């Protein structure tokens, strides 16, 4: 897409130190990176700056995501502290967006609670004070996502991070972009095989994070849906090298640079599909 930059989420899923991964991303043509909050964040940001890469977002950890909604005050405190650490780190490293999961877990009740909305208000207030925006990601159970997007309707510091793979499995292919695309802050583009259990039970193992086009996703459909959504300056892909025997079989023969280069080519193809649609209008 003309003028569109390509970005890569950099994390521990590539079997190399994150600083090395940032170098590889730059060598393969990526113009932006989105690190995950970790003890090596400063090192990753330093390499990105040295290579002239944009720091698009910081992914918060999500071990306590469900605790944000808990009736237990101590659990809510743990959930909030986890996200505040990411917001403060993003501010320190001049990263404009923090991506947050709204829930974790498949077996617990993910009904939104008033306590959760109050807790997220504290998060958004602190982020706003620090000049950081919050992008809520679609994960398992979209009830909390929609509750937050409705609660912060009209708030220009809260938006949506669309994970295309999560949608196909965790959200049972519900078209989230049709309702939230106008609030799209960034993308986590990836692929999978849908829900693997023949009985239809969703599992974390469904979330393969394959390269685009290596699963059941239709790149043409993704391009068309993104064109109807808020225009993105950076298209970001979030992938996992070996999350399942399927991905191991697909990518075991590739070294890290070959794998990242293949991811770049897939994402560039999507950007070109989008540009064709824009030009045809």
NORKA-V283308 format. One record per backbone hydrogen bond with DSSP energy under -0.5 kcal/mol. CO is the residue of the C=O (numbers start at 1). NH is the residue of the N-H. If there is no record, write none. Layout:
co: [CO & CO]
nh: [NH & NH]
This chain:
co: [1 & 5 & 6 & 6 & 7 & 8 & 8 & 10 & 12 & 13 & 17 & 18 & 19 & 20 & 21 & 22 & 23 & 24 & 25 & 26 & 31 & 32 & 33 & 33 & 34 & 35 & 38 & 40 & 41 & 42 & 43 & 44 & 45 & 46 & 47 & 48 & 49 & 54 & 54 & 55 & 57 & 58 & 58 & 59 & 62 & 64 & 64 & 65 & 66 & 67 & 71 & 72 & 73 & 74 & 75 & 76 & 77 & 78 & 79 & 80 & 81 & 82 & 83 & 84 & 85 & 86 & 87 & 88 & 89 & 90 & 91 & 94 & 96 & 97 & 98 & 99 & 100 & 113 & 114 & 115 & 116 & 117 & 118 & 119 & 120 & 121 & 122 & 123 & 124 & 125 & 126 & 127 & 128 & 133 & 134 & 134 & 135 & 136 & 137 & 137 & 142 & 143 & 144 & 145 & 146 & 147 & 148 & 150 & 152 & 154 & 155 & 157 & 159 & 160 & 160 & 160 & 161 & 161 & 162 & 162 & 163 & 164 & 165 & 166 & 166 & 167 & 167 & 169 & 170 & 171 & 174 & 175 & 176 & 176 & 177 & 180 & 181 & 181 & 183 & 186 & 188 & 188 & 189 & 191 & 192 & 194 & 197 & 201 & 203 & 204 & 206 & 209 & 210 & 211 & 217 & 218 & 219 & 220 & 221 & 222 & 223 & 224 & 226 & 233 & 234 & 235 & 236 & 237 & 244 & 245 & 246 & 247 & 248 & 251 & 255 & 256 & 257 & 258 & 259 & 260 & 261 & 262 & 263 & 264 & 265 & 266 & 267 & 268 & 269 & 270 & 271 & 272 & 273 & 274 & 275 & 276 & 277 & 278]
nh: [4 & 235 & 31 & 32 & 237 & 10 & 34 & 36 & 15 & 241 & 21 & 22 & 23 & 24 & 25 & 26 & 27 & 28 & 30 & 29 & 54 & 8 & 56 & 57 & 10 & 59 & 41 & 44 & 45 & 46 & 47 & 48 & 49 & 50 & 51 & 53 & 52 & 33 & 56 & 96 & 35 & 60 & 99 & 37 & 65 & 67 & 68 & 68 & 69 & 70 & 73 & 76 & 77 & 78 & 79 & 80 & 81 & 82 & 83 & 84 & 85 & 86 & 87 & 88 & 89 & 90 & 91 & 92 & 93 & 95 & 94 & 96 & 133 & 58 & 135 & 60 & 137 & 117 & 118 & 119 & 120 & 121 & 122 & 123 & 124 & 125 & 126 & 127 & 128 & 129 & 130 & 132 & 131 & 98 & 136 & 159 & 100 & 161 & 102 & 139 & 146 & 147 & 148 & 149 & 150 & 151 & 152 & 153 & 155 & 156 & 158 & 134 & 136 & 162 & 185 & 186 & 138 & 163 & 164 & 188 & 167 & 168 & 169 & 170 & 171 & 173 & 174 & 172 & 141 & 174 & 176 & 179 & 179 & 180 & 181 & 183 & 184 & 230 & 160 & 162 & 164 & 165 & 238 & 210 & 216 & 196 & 200 & 197 & 206 & 207 & 208 & 240 & 191 & 214 & 219 & 222 & 223 & 224 & 225 & 226 & 227 & 228 & 229 & 5 & 236 & 7 & 189 & 9 & 248 & 249 & 250 & 251 & 252 & 254 & 259 & 260 & 261 & 262 & 263 & 264 & 265 & 266 & 267 & 268 & 269 & 270 & 271 & 272 & 273 & 274 & 275 & 276 & 277 & 278 & 279 & 280 & 281 & 281]
